[in-house]
Amino acid sequence: MSKKFLFLTAALLAVILLSGCTGGSVRGNTWPGLSASDNVAYLADGGFVYAVNLKDGTELWRYPDKRSAQLLFYTTPYITSDGTIIVGSSGSNASLLAITPNGKEAWSYTGTKFHWVAAPLQIDNKLYAPNSDGNLYVFDLSDGQTDKQPVKVIELSNDLWAQPVTDGKNLYLSALDHSLFAVDKDTYQVVWDEDLGAAITSSPILASDGNLYLGSFASNLVRFNPASGNNEAVEKTTDWVWGTPGELEKNLYFGDLKGNFYSYSLETGKYNSSPIVLKPDNYDPASTKDDKTVDEANQTGIIASPIVVNGALLVATESGAIYRVDKDGNAELWGGKAQQPGGKIYTTPVLAGDLVLVSPMNSGAFLYAYDLDGNQKWSFKPAN
C-alpha cells in the first residue's frame, strides 16, 4: 500500500463516513469493525451491525432491522461487562449506540456531529469514548438513561481514531494530529501531551516492561514513560506503522506498510534481527527473516495488528493472506495457500476461544472462521 493511497484513505474516510451514504450494496465503503464474545461475533459493516453465531456462522440478528440513512457502522463493536454492545455510527446523526445481547437498542447518544472511529473503553461503571471531533466523552453506564448524556467531555485533539489504553490510573490516547495524551481517569485532567511529529492511527501497547510503545507515520517505534510522558524513538522502520504492536515472550511484533514485520526485544531495546519480508501469493515459506532480495513491488502492506495464537504471531496482510510467524522469525502461510480468504485484510483478526475470525474486504464472504491451525470452519455472508 503506497503512502499516497494512505493519505487518500485518511482524507476520504471522513468524507465517506460523514456522507452517511452506503449506496445500494449491503457492504460498506471501508474496512469493518470486528469483535467477539464467547459465543457470538459482532461485525460492524456499513449499514448494519451483525451478530453471528460462532458455532456455525449463522446470523442471529442485525441492527437495525432495516437499513437507515442515518446509520453507518465501521467502528469496532465494544462489549461491556454486562454483554451490552457499544458501537458508534458515522451516519447523519453520528450516534453512539448501546445494543442489548438480543439486538435491541438500550440507549443512544447523539450530541456530536462528528463520526465515531475509535472503540470506547469501560472502566468500572464508566465508559470512555473518543470521537473524531477531538473530545473524549465519559458516560455513566449505571445511570439508567436511554437518552444518554456524558458526565464529562474532555477536550483533547482532532481525529481521535484509536481506542484508549489504561494502566488503571491513566488513559492513554493517540491522535492523527501527532499527539499522545495521558488523562487521569478520575480527575479527567490531562497529565501530559506529547507530539510525535507524525500521524498516529492506533493505540499504544502497555508492555510488560511497564512502558508504552507505539509506531507512527514517522516510521519509528517510540517508547514512552507512562508517568512522565518522556519518550524516545528506539528503532526506525522502513515505512509507516499503522497497527498496534503485539507482545510475545518479552518481544514486540509489528508490521509496516511495505510488508516488513519486526521483532523488538524489550530486554535489549533493539531489534532481534532484520525484518521479515512478507510477500503476496508467491510467498516462499523457505524465505527467512534475513531475506533482503525481494523487490518492493512484491511486498504486501500490513495494516492490521498481529495477534498471538498458540505461541506464534498471526499477521494478516493487504494481499488477503495470513502468515504464521514464530518467535524465531520463521514465517509461513497459515493453513496453506488453499485456506487463505483472499480480498484485502485491514481489520485485525479476533481470537474467539478455539476460533480465529477474519473479515476481509473484496472477498467472497464478510467473515471467515478458522480453527487454530488455519483450517476454515465456516464463512458468513448476510442475505440482502
N, C-alpha and C positions, 0 to 999 in steps of 0.2 A: 504494500500500500504506500503510495507516494505521499510526501508531505503536502503537496498541493491538494491532493484528494482529501487529506485530513483537515486542512484548513477549510475547504469547501464543505466538508461534512459538519464541522463545528459551526460554520456560519449558516448553513442551510437548515441544520437541525432545529434551530429556534424558529425559523420561518415555517418549516413543516409543522412543528408542534403547535405554534400559535395559530396557524391557519385552521386547525380543527378539521382538516379535510383528509379523509382516507380513500376517497374515490369509491369506485364500485366494487372493489375487491374485498375479500374477507380479511386479508392480511394488511398490516400497516406498512409505513414507509421507512422505518428504521428498525434497528435490532430490538428484539423483545426483552422483557424482564422475566426472570425465572427464579422460583424458589420452591421449597417443598417442606411438608411436614412428614410425619411418619407414614402416612397412608395416601397423601394427596399432593400432586404437583400443581402449582399455580403459575399460569403463563399469562403475562400482560402483553397483548399483541394487537395493537391497532384499536379497533372498536370495542374489544371485549377483554375481560379477564376470564380465563378458562380454569376450571377445576377439573383435574384429570386423575382418574383412579390409577394408583401406582401398580396395582395388581395386573391390570390388563390393558391400560391405556384408553379406557372408555371415558367419555365426557360425563362428569357428574352434574355440572351446571356451568352456566356462563352468566357474567354480569356485564351490562344489563341484559334483560331478556331479549330486547330488540335494540338494534343499532341506534345510537343517538348522535346527532351532530355536535352535541355539547361535550361528548366524552371521547377521549383518545388516550390510550394507555401504552406506555413504554417503560415506566419505572419498575424496578424490581419489587414485587409484592413482599411486604414485610409481615411476618406472622408474630403477633403479640403472645404474651404468656398465657392468655386465655383462649388462643386459637383464632382470634379476630385477624382478618387480613386487611392491612393498611396499604393503599395504593393511590398514587397521585395521578390525576388526569391532566393532560395537556390540551384538552378541548377548549371550547369557547368560554366555559365557566371556570376553568382552572381549579377544579375542586380536589380536595384531599378527602378520600372516602375510606370508611371502615365497613367491611363486608363480613357478615357472620359466616361461620363454617358451612352453613347451608345455602349461602349465596344471596342473602338478603342484606339490604343496606342497614347498618346500625347507626351511623352518624356521618355527617359531612361538614366540611369547612370550605367556604367559597370566598374568603376575604382577600385573596390575592388575584391579580390579573395575569400573573406570570406562571409559566409552565413548571411542572414538577419533574425533575430528572432523578434526583437522589432518593434513595430509600431512607426512611426515618430510622430512629433507634429508640428502643424503650429502655428506661432505667427506672426500676420500681414502678410507680404509677404514672410516671411522666413519659411523654413521647416528644422527642426532639426531631423536628422535621425541617431540613434545609430546602429552600426554594431558590429558583434561578433569579429571583429579584434581589438576592443577596442577604436575605433575612433568615434567621433560624427561629422557627416557630415552636413554642413549647406548649404542649397540651396536657391537661389533667385527664387521664383515662378513667378516673373513678368518679367524675362529676355527674355522670348520668345524662349529659346533654346529648340531644340528637342534632341540634344545630350548634355544632362545636365552635367554641371561641378560644383563642390562645390565652394562656395565663401570662405569657411574656413573649414579646417579639424582640429578638436581639439583632441589631443591625451589624452586618459583617462586611460583605463584599459582593461584587457582581458574580453571577453564574456559579452558584454552589451546586455542583453536579455529583458529588460523592457522598456516600453515607458517612456519618460521624463514627469515630472510634473513641473508646473511652478506657481509661485506666481505673475507673471507679471514682475519681476526683474531678478530672477534667474531660471535656470533649475536645477532640482534635478534628478540624475540618479543613479541607483543601478547597481552593477556588481556581477557576480558569484565569483569574486576573493575577496569578502567580503567587498567591498568599497561602500560608498555612497558619491557622488560628488555633489557639488553646483557649477554651472557655470553661470557667468554673461551672459545674453542673448545678450547683445550689445557689450561688450568688448571681449567676448569669453575667459575670464580669469577664471581659477579655483579659486573659492572663498574659498572653504575648501574641504577637503577629509578626511573622517573618516573610519577606519577599524573596522568592527563589529566582526571579528574573525570567520565568517562562511558565506557560500554562501547566496546570495540574488537573488531570481528569479523573484521578482515582483516589481512594482512601489510602492513608499510610498504614503500615503494619506496625503494631506494637510487638517487637521481637522479644525473644526470651532473654536477651541481654539487657532488657529494660529500656532500650532506645526505640525511637520511631524511625522508620525508613520509608522512603518513597522515591519514585522516579518521576521525571518531568520531561517537558519538551525541550529542556536544556541539554538533554542527553547525558544526564548524570544520575547516579544513585546517591541520595543525600541522607545523612544521619542527623537526627535531632535529639537533643536532651529534652525530655518532656517537661521537666521542671522549669528550665530557663529559656528554652527556645534556641539555645546556641546550636549551630548547625555547621556542617561542612560536607562538601561533595567528596565522597570517599572513593568513588570509581567513575570512570567515563563509560558511556555506551556508544555503540556505533550510530544509533538513531534514537528517535524519541521513544519514551516509555509511556505506555497507556495504562496498563493494568497494575493492580496491587501485587507486590511480591508474595510468594508463599514460603513457609518455613518448614524445613525437614532436617532434623538432627543438627541443629545449630548452623544451618546454612540457609541462605535466602536464595530463591529462584524466581526469575522473571524474564520476560522477553521484550524485544523492541520491534519497531515497525518494519525492519528488514528481515525478521525471522531469526535473529540471533537470540539464543537462550543462555542466560548467565547463571553461574553458581558462585555465590559470595559467602565467604566464611565469616561468621560473627566472631570467631575466636582470633583469627589473624587480621581481620579488617581488609582482606584482599580477595580478589577472585581466586577460586581454586584452580582455574585453568582458562584457556582461551574459550570463548563462547562456542556452544554447539550451533551449527548452522542447520536449521530445519528447512528441508526442501519440499516442493509440492509433489505431484503424483509420481515422479520418477525418483523419489527418495530411496537411497540405498542404505539398508539397515547396517551395512558394514562401515558406513561413514562414522567417524569419531568426532569427539569434541575438538580435535586439533585440525580438522579438515578446513583449510582456507582456500580451496581451489574452486569453490562453487561461484559461478557468475551471479552477480547481484540480481539480475533479472530472473534467476531461477530460485529465488528465495520467496518465502511467504510470510506476510505480516502476522504478528502476534498482538492481538488487541485484548483478548480475554486473559484473566488471571489464571495461573496454574492452580490445580488442586492436588491434594495428597490422597492417593489411593493405594492401599496395600504396600506401603513403604516406598512408593515411587511417585513421580510427578506426572500428571496428565496435562498435556498442553494442546489446546485447541487453536487452530490457525485459520487465517483468512481463506485458505485454499479449500476448507472443508475437511481437512484431515486432522486426526487426533493422534498425538505421539505420546508414547510412554518413555520417560527419561528416568533412569535410575540415579542413585546418589553419586555413582562414579562417572556419570556423564554419558552412558551408553543409551542411544535412542533407537526406537523402532516404531513403526506404525502400530498403534494399539489395536489388537484384534486382527490385524492383517488388512490388506487393501480392500478386500471384499466387504468389510464391515464398516467402511467409512461412510458418513452420512452425506458427504458432498455439500454443495452450496458454499456458503461463506459463514464462518462461525466467528461472531463478535461477542456473543453473550457467554459469560463464564459458565462452564458446566457445573452441575449441582450433584453432590453425593447425597443420596437419599437411601439410607440403610444399605441393602445389597445391590442397589442400582446406581448407575451414573446417568444423569439426564442431560441431553444436549439439544439445543434449539438453534439450528442453522437458519439462515436466510437463503432464499432461492433454491430450496431443496424440495424433495418430494413430499415431505411432511413437516408439520410445525414443531414436533417434539419427538425425540427418539430416546428410548431407554435401553441401556446396556447392562449386562452383568459386569462384575468386577474384572473379568478377563477380556472384556471388549466384544462380547458376543451380543448382537442385537436381540432384545426380548420382545419389544413391540414399538410401534410408531403411532403417532396421533396426528390426524388431520381433521379439523371440525367440519361438520356438514354446514352448508350455507344456510 
